[in-house]
Amino acid sequence: MEEILNQYETVQASDATIWFKAGKIEDFPTNRGGCIKYKNKQIAIFNFARRNAWYACQNACPHKMEMVLSRGMTGSADDIPKIACPMHKKTFSLIDGSNLNGDDYRIATYPVKIIENEVFVGFVD
């Protein structure tokens, strides 16, 4: 199962060499997540309208290896946007992927940009 997690690595916007067109703004639910597939990765994308921001992270919950984060609950903890796994309630920062419960698990995050009405996610591979 670790091989699943090993394919996900955080990408900073300045490091992105590929901007993958994930869809149109209306393809993603407001204040919830949607999921796309990029190569062999499942990526959760969040239209966090309450913050007027977009976020992307791996869809795999590192706790039990379930592809469920896109169906998690978004919110904030000390003004940090977060996603809570719908199965295990582990929470992760959508900024840097850190575990907000204090556990060792973390998630990979990816930059998102909106151009006109289209949503792009940044990758390095």
C-alpha positions as CSV (number, residue, x, y, z in Angstrom):
1,M,0.0,0.0,0.0
2,E,2.9,2.4,0.5
3,E,3.5,2.3,-3.2
4,I,0.2,4.1,-3.6
5,L,1.2,6.9,-1.3
6,N,4.7,7.1,-2.8
7,Q,3.3,8.4,-6.1
8,Y,2.0,11.6,-4.4
9,E,4.4,14.4,-3.7
10,T,3.5,18.0,-2.9
11,V,4.0,20.5,-5.8
12,Q,4.5,24.2,-5.3
13,A,3.1,26.5,-7.9
14,S,6.6,27.8,-8.8
15,D,7.8,24.2,-9.4
16,A,4.8,23.1,-11.7
17,T,5.9,22.3,-15.2
18,I,2.6,20.9,-16.3
19,W,-0.8,22.6,-15.8
20,F,-3.4,19.9,-16.3
21,K,-6.9,21.1,-17.4
22,A,-9.1,19.5,-14.8
23,G,-12.4,20.9,-16.1
24,K,-14.6,24.0,-15.9
25,I,-15.5,25.8,-12.7
26,E,-19.1,24.5,-12.9
27,D,-17.8,20.9,-13.0
28,F,-16.8,21.2,-9.3
29,P,-19.4,21.5,-6.5
30,T,-19.2,24.7,-4.4
31,N,-17.7,24.2,-0.9
32,R,-17.2,20.5,-1.5
33,G,-14.8,18.4,-3.5
34,G,-14.6,16.6,-6.8
35,C,-12.1,14.1,-8.1
36,I,-10.0,13.8,-11.3
37,K,-7.5,11.3,-12.5
38,Y,-4.1,12.5,-13.7
39,K,-2.0,9.7,-15.0
40,N,-2.1,7.1,-12.2
41,K,-3.1,9.6,-9.5
42,Q,-6.5,10.5,-8.1
43,I,-6.6,14.2,-7.2
44,A,-9.3,15.8,-5.0
45,I,-10.1,19.4,-6.1
46,F,-12.0,21.8,-3.8
47,N,-13.9,24.9,-4.8
48,F,-13.8,26.5,-1.3
49,A,-16.1,29.4,-2.1
50,R,-16.4,30.4,1.5
51,R,-12.7,31.4,1.3
52,N,-12.8,32.4,-2.4
53,A,-10.1,29.8,-3.0
54,W,-9.3,26.5,-4.8
55,Y,-7.3,23.7,-3.4
56,A,-6.1,20.3,-4.7
57,C,-4.6,17.3,-2.8
58,Q,-4.2,13.5,-3.2
59,N,-7.6,11.7,-2.9
60,A,-6.0,8.9,-0.9
61,C,-6.5,9.1,2.8
62,P,-3.1,7.9,4.2
63,H,-4.6,6.5,7.3
64,K,-6.6,3.6,5.7
65,M,-5.6,4.0,2.1
66,E,-9.2,4.8,0.9
67,M,-9.8,7.1,-2.1
68,V,-12.2,9.3,-0.2
69,L,-10.8,12.8,0.5
70,S,-12.7,14.4,-2.3
71,R,-15.9,13.5,-0.4
72,G,-14.6,14.9,2.9
73,M,-15.8,17.9,4.7
74,T,-14.1,21.2,4.2
75,G,-13.6,23.7,6.9
76,S,-11.0,25.8,8.8
77,A,-8.9,25.3,11.9
78,D,-7.2,28.4,13.2
79,D,-7.8,30.0,9.8
80,I,-6.1,27.1,8.0
81,P,-8.3,25.5,5.3
82,K,-8.7,21.8,5.9
83,I,-10.2,18.6,4.7
84,A,-11.6,15.9,7.0
85,C,-11.6,12.3,5.8
86,P,-15.2,11.2,5.7
87,M,-14.4,7.8,7.0
88,H,-11.8,8.4,9.7
89,K,-12.2,12.1,10.6
90,K,-8.5,12.7,10.2
91,T,-8.0,16.4,9.2
92,F,-5.4,17.8,6.9
93,S,-4.3,21.2,5.9
94,L,-5.1,22.1,2.3
95,I,-2.2,24.5,2.3
96,D,0.7,22.2,3.1
97,G,-0.9,18.7,3.7
98,S,0.1,18.5,7.4
99,N,-2.1,16.5,9.7
100,L,-4.0,18.8,12.0
101,N,-4.7,16.0,14.5
102,G,-1.0,15.7,15.3
103,D,-0.6,12.3,13.7
104,D,2.3,11.4,11.4
105,Y,0.1,11.1,8.3
106,R,0.2,13.9,5.8
107,I,-1.1,14.4,2.3
108,A,0.4,15.8,-0.9
109,T,-1.1,19.1,-2.1
110,Y,-1.0,20.7,-5.6
111,P,-1.4,24.2,-6.9
112,V,-4.6,25.2,-8.6
113,K,-5.2,28.1,-11.0
114,I,-8.3,29.4,-12.7
115,I,-8.0,30.8,-16.2
116,E,-11.2,32.2,-17.5
117,N,-13.7,29.5,-16.7
118,E,-11.3,26.6,-16.5
119,V,-9.6,24.9,-13.6
120,F,-5.9,23.8,-13.9
121,V,-3.8,21.7,-11.4
122,G,0.0,21.9,-11.4
123,F,2.2,18.9,-11.6
124,V,5.9,18.2,-12.2
125,D,5.6,14.9,-14.1
